Amino acid sequence: MPSEAPWAYLLRLPVGSGAIALIHSDQVISRDGKEYFSIRRCLVGNPEVTDRSGVCYINGHRINKVAHIEHGWKISVRVVGKEYIFVDCDLSNRLLRPLGLNGSHAIGQLLGQGGFGEVYLCFEKKSTSPIALKITKEGSDREKNILKSLKHAHIINTRFFTNVGQKTFIGMEYMAGGDLSAFVQEGRVILTENQTKLIFYQLTDAVVYLHSKGVCHRDLKPANILLHRAPPRTLIKVTDLGISKSELLHSPPNTAIGTVRFMAPETLHQNYTKKVDVWSLGVILYLSLTGRYASVSANRNDVPLPELASNRIVTRLIKKMLQISPTHRADITDVMRHEWLQDENVKREAALLRAEFQNGPTTPIIVNPPSEKLKQAENEGIGVAGTIGLIVGGIVVIALAILFR
């Protein structure tokens, strides 16, 4: 007999395209009468996956008849191009129960982790609309306060905040394309100049907005630039403002912080302005076009750059951005007004991307964690990992159909 509620889900990829609810304790996944695999719920230990077709994989490894699976792992049926994320409802419900969200939402896989904390994929069960759930360590009030004051098409849309103990939980829109670091790498030139220009125009637009609000990001790098989809044509959004500084917070930027290869030289002296962001953008642009990092010499006032064979105009822009002296360095408005970015085709594409984003609906969700249930959950040993479901919301993922060349 089937249970009253699913014991697990298979979340279809790409996220937002539906999910299969696993009701039976041993359920077969098939298509057009062809059985591909089955999943059996075990009384002890992790569920078992049985390959019934010889074309099934778990996390990229072919299944040898039977294999165990864990929460957040990927199942692939390569012959039909289907991929799923396995979601254990027992785990997900236990984590979400303190907020009363276990009936409507579920937690998928870990998307990323680092010094900032962890980011998890979450989704609404009926629509499978995704969000990214970020858990930051104590001291994240700066990011919370700054993000509350920002609203821009190229800044990650952050809608939900809650503090539990020494942790801050932030619900953000999910960007399915990952981050720019997959396409901007040392030793490789992956994007064309026009593709780079479309991305860089949006990025510059975001920083113009930040600086107009008195906010200095301080950690601009490819990993902090999220993509809606893989290039060539993609909406980008700046994220991770955890170490940004705002003039509104009454604390001047006087701390050397950021990612070394993208840091302006003056940050080492702990006395700098928002022009440190311009330097970081210059490094990103140079790396995108050449596959190399710009080298800084203590004996020069600028960074020696060879002329880019394809375009001397962009070389001049990069040189203005990578001036050692902040006094001689371009500011962000100079960058946006530079002739390389005054490309009407790029402006049109960027405007279209912004319009598509701004016209998308939003669904507000208010989360008020019950303190008694939260304490009970902590006593049951959920700890840091168990509190990852403390905010979940919905987002409509924008579909961009025109290929930018």
C-alpha positions in Angstrom: 0.0 0.0 0.0 1.3 3.5 -0.8 2.0 5.9 2.0 -0.1 9.0 2.4 2.8 11.3 1.5 5.9 11.0 -0.6 9.0 9.6 1.1 11.2 11.2 -1.5 11.3 13.3 -4.7 13.2 13.1 -7.9 13.7 16.8 -8.8 14.0 17.1 -12.6 16.8 19.1 -14.1 16.8 21.8 -15.1 15.3 22.9 -11.8 11.8 24.2 -12.2 10.7 21.6 -14.8 8.9 19.4 -12.3 9.5 16.5 -9.9 8.5 12.9 -9.5 7.0 12.1 -6.1 8.0 8.7 -4.8 5.0 7.3 -3.0 5.6 3.5 -3.1 8.4 1.9 -1.0 9.7 0.4 -4.2 9.0 2.6 -7.3 9.9 2.1 -10.9 10.8 5.0 -13.1 9.8 4.4 -16.7 8.9 6.2 -20.0 6.7 5.0 -22.8 6.6 1.6 -21.3 10.4 1.3 -21.0 11.7 0.8 -17.4 14.9 2.6 -16.6 15.5 2.3 -12.9 13.7 1.7 -9.6 14.3 3.2 -6.1 13.6 1.1 -3.0 13.2 2.6 0.5 15.2 0.6 3.0 14.3 0.2 6.6 18.0 0.6 7.5 20.5 2.6 5.5 20.2 4.7 2.4 17.7 3.9 -0.4 18.8 1.5 -3.2 18.7 2.3 -6.9 18.4 -0.7 -9.3 19.4 -0.1 -12.9 16.8 -1.8 -15.2 18.2 -0.5 -18.5 22.0 -0.4 -18.3 22.0 3.3 -19.0 21.7 4.8 -15.5 24.3 6.8 -13.6 24.7 8.2 -10.1 26.9 11.3 -9.9 28.4 10.5 -13.2 29.3 6.9 -12.3 27.5 4.0 -14.0 25.4 1.9 -11.7 26.6 -1.7 -11.4 23.1 -3.2 -11.1 22.4 -1.8 -7.6 23.7 1.2 -5.8 22.8 3.3 -2.7 21.9 6.9 -3.1 22.0 9.9 -0.7 20.1 13.1 -0.4 21.3 15.6 -3.1 22.9 13.1 -5.4 22.2 13.1 -9.1 20.6 10.3 -11.1 21.0 10.3 -14.9 19.3 8.3 -17.6 21.6 9.2 -20.5 19.8 7.5 -23.4 16.8 9.9 -22.9 18.8 12.8 -21.5 17.0 12.8 -18.2 18.6 14.0 -14.9 17.2 14.2 -11.4 18.3 15.3 -8.0 17.3 12.8 -5.2 15.5 14.5 -2.3 15.0 12.6 0.9 11.8 13.9 2.5 12.6 12.6 6.0 15.7 14.8 6.0 14.1 17.7 4.3 11.0 17.7 6.5 13.0 17.5 9.7 15.0 20.5 8.7 12.0 22.6 7.6 9.6 21.6 10.4 10.7 24.3 12.9 9.3 26.9 10.5 6.3 25.0 9.4 7.5 24.9 5.8 8.0 21.1 5.5 4.5 20.7 3.9 5.2 23.1 1.0 8.9 23.2 0.4 11.9 20.8 0.2 15.7 21.1 0.3 17.8 19.9 -2.5 21.6 19.7 -2.9 24.4 21.8 -1.6 25.3 24.4 -4.3 28.5 25.8 -2.8 30.4 26.5 0.3 33.4 28.6 1.4 34.4 31.2 3.9 31.0 32.9 3.4 29.1 29.8 4.6 26.9 27.5 2.5 24.4 27.8 -0.3 21.7 25.2 -0.8 19.1 24.7 -3.5 15.5 24.8 -2.2 12.3 24.4 -4.1 8.5 24.7 -3.7 7.0 21.2 -4.0 4.1 21.9 -6.3 5.7 24.3 -8.8 9.3 23.3 -8.2 10.2 27.0 -8.4 13.7 27.2 -6.9 15.6 29.6 -4.7 19.1 29.6 -3.3 19.4 29.5 0.5 22.5 31.1 1.9 23.7 30.5 5.5 26.3 32.9 6.7 28.2 33.1 9.9 27.9 35.6 12.7 28.7 39.1 11.5 26.6 39.1 8.4 24.4 42.0 9.4 26.4 44.2 7.0 25.3 42.2 4.0 21.8 42.0 5.3 21.6 45.8 5.8 23.1 46.6 2.4 21.0 44.2 0.4 17.8 45.5 2.0 18.6 48.9 0.4 19.4 47.6 -3.1 17.1 46.8 -6.0 18.6 46.4 -9.5 18.3 44.0 -12.4 22.0 43.0 -12.1 22.2 42.7 -8.3 21.1 39.3 -6.9 17.5 39.6 -5.7 17.5 38.9 -2.0 14.0 38.7 -0.5 14.2 36.8 2.8 16.3 37.2 6.0 16.1 35.6 9.4 18.6 35.3 12.2 18.8 32.1 14.3 21.4 32.1 17.1 24.7 33.1 15.5 23.6 32.3 11.9 21.9 34.5 9.3 19.8 32.8 6.6 19.2 34.5 3.3 16.8 33.4 0.6 18.0 34.5 -2.8 16.9 33.9 -6.4 18.4 30.8 -8.0 20.7 31.4 -11.0 20.8 28.1 -13.0 23.9 29.1 -15.1 26.3 29.0 -12.2 29.0 31.6 -12.0 31.4 33.3 -14.4 34.4 31.5 -13.2 33.5 28.5 -15.4 34.0 30.8 -18.5 36.8 33.2 -17.3 39.9 31.2 -16.5 43.6 31.5 -16.5 45.2 29.9 -19.5 42.0 29.8 -21.6 40.0 32.3 -23.6 36.4 30.9 -23.8 34.3 33.9 -24.6 34.5 36.0 -27.7 35.0 39.8 -27.4 31.3 40.5 -28.1 30.1 37.9 -25.6 32.5 39.4 -23.0 31.2 42.9 -23.8 27.6 41.9 -23.1 28.5 40.4 -19.8 30.9 43.3 -18.9 28.3 45.9 -19.8 25.8 44.4 -17.3 28.5 44.0 -14.7 29.5 47.7 -15.1 25.9 48.7 -14.9 25.6 46.9 -11.5 28.7 48.6 -10.1 27.5 52.0 -11.3 24.4 51.4 -9.3 26.3 50.2 -6.2 28.6 53.2 -6.2 25.6 55.6 -6.7 24.2 54.1 -3.5 27.5 54.6 -1.7 28.3 50.9 -1.7 31.8 49.5 -2.5 31.6 45.7 -3.2 35.3 45.0 -2.4 35.3 41.4 -3.7 34.4 41.5 -7.4 35.6 38.4 -9.1 34.2 35.8 -11.6 32.9 33.6 -8.8 30.7 36.4 -7.5 29.1 37.0 -10.9 26.1 34.7 -11.4 24.6 33.7 -14.7 21.0 32.9 -15.5 22.2 30.5 -18.2 25.4 29.6 -20.0 26.8 32.2 -22.4 26.7 33.5 -25.1 23.5 35.4 -24.1 22.8 35.5 -20.4 21.6 37.8 -17.7 24.2 38.3 -15.0 23.9 39.3 -11.4 26.4 40.4 -8.8 26.3 38.5 -5.5 28.1 38.0 -2.2 28.2 41.5 -0.7 29.2 40.0 2.6 32.4 42.1 2.8 31.1 45.2 1.0 31.1 48.6 2.7 28.4 51.3 2.6 28.8 54.9 3.4 25.4 54.6 5.0 26.9 52.3 7.6 29.2 55.1 8.9 32.4 53.1 8.6 35.0 54.1 6.0 36.7 51.3 4.0 39.9 50.9 5.9 40.4 47.1 6.0 42.4 45.1 3.6 40.0 42.4 2.5 39.0 40.6 -0.7 40.5 38.1 -3.2 44.2 38.8 -3.7 44.4 38.4 -7.5 41.5 40.9 -8.0 42.5 43.4 -5.2 43.7 46.9 -6.0 47.3 47.7 -4.8 46.1 50.4 -2.4 44.0 47.9 -0.4 47.2 46.7 1.2 47.6 50.1 2.7 44.1 50.0 4.2 43.1 53.4 2.8 41.1 53.3 -0.3 37.9 54.4 -2.2 35.3 52.8 -4.4 37.9 52.8 -7.2 39.1 49.4 -5.9 36.1 48.0 -7.6 37.2 49.5 -10.9 40.6 47.8 -10.6 38.8 44.4 -10.0 36.7 45.0 -13.1 39.8 45.7 -15.1 41.4 42.4 -13.9 38.2 40.5 -14.8 38.0 42.1 -18.3 41.7 41.5 -19.1 41.5 37.9 -17.9 38.3 37.3 -20.0 40.0 38.5 -23.2 43.5 37.1 -22.7 43.3 34.2 -20.2 46.0 36.0 -18.2 46.1 38.0 -15.0 47.6 41.5 -15.2 51.0 41.7 -13.5 51.7 44.6 -11.1 55.2 46.2 -10.9 56.2 48.3 -8.0 58.4 50.4 -10.3 55.6 51.5 -12.6 52.6 53.8 -12.3 50.5 51.6 -14.5 50.2 47.9 -15.4 52.2 46.9 -18.6 49.7 45.5 -21.0 50.4 44.3 -24.6 48.0 45.6 -27.2 45.1 43.2 -27.7 45.4 42.1 -31.3 41.7 42.2 -31.8 41.0 45.7 -30.5 43.1 48.6 -29.3 40.1 50.4 -28.0 39.5 47.9 -25.2 43.2 47.9 -24.4 43.0 51.6 -23.7 40.0 51.0 -21.4 41.8 48.3 -19.5 44.9 50.5 -19.0 42.7 53.3 -17.6 41.2 50.8 -15.1 44.5 49.3 -14.1 46.3 52.5 -13.1 48.3 51.9 -10.0 47.4 55.3 -8.6 43.7 55.6 -7.7 44.0 59.3 -8.6 44.8 58.5 -12.2 42.5 55.5 -12.4 39.1 55.8 -14.1 36.0 55.8 -12.0 33.0 53.6 -12.7 31.1 56.3 -14.7 34.2 56.8 -16.9 34.2 53.0 -17.6 30.5 53.0 -18.5 30.9 56.0 -20.9 34.0 54.5 -22.6 33.6 54.1 -26.4 34.2 50.3 -26.1 30.9 50.0 -24.2 29.0 52.4 -26.4 27.9 49.6 -28.6 24.2 49.9 -29.6 23.7 46.2 -30.1 25.0 45.4 -26.7 22.9 48.2 -25.1 19.8 46.8 -26.8 20.6 43.2 -25.6 21.3 44.4 -22.1 18.1 46.5 -22.0 16.1 43.5 -23.2 17.5 41.3 -20.5 16.7 43.9 -17.8 13.2 44.3 -19.1 12.6 40.5 -19.0 13.8 40.4 -15.4 11.9 43.4 -14.2 8.6 42.2 -15.6 8.9 38.9 -13.8 6.5 38.5 -10.8 7.6 38.0 -7.3 6.0 36.1 -4.4 6.7 37.4 -0.9 6.9 34.9 1.9 7.2 35.8 5.5 9.0 33.3 7.8 8.7 33.6 11.6 10.5 30.7 13.2 8.8 29.4 16.4 11.4 29.6 19.1 10.1 26.6 21.0 10.3 24.3 18.0 13.6 25.7 17.0 15.1 24.9 20.5 13.6 21.4 20.2 15.2 20.9 16.8 18.6 22.0 18.1 18.2 19.6 21.1 17.6 16.8 18.6 21.0 17.4 17.1 20.1 19.2 13.9 22.8 21.8 14.4 24.1 23.9 11.6 23.1 21.5 8.8 19.7 21.1 10.3 18.9 24.7 10.2 19.4 25.1 6.4 15.7 25.1 5.7 14.8 28.1 7.8 13.8 30.3 4.9 12.4 29.2 1.6 10.5 31.1 -1.0 9.6 31.1 -4.7 11.1 32.7 -7.8 10.1 32.7 -11.4 13.1 31.7 -13.4 13.4 34.0 -16.5 13.4 32.3 -19.9 15.7 34.0 -22.4 15.1 32.8 -25.9 17.2 35.0 -28.2 20.8 33.8 -28.8 23.3 36.7 -28.6 26.1 36.4 -31.1 
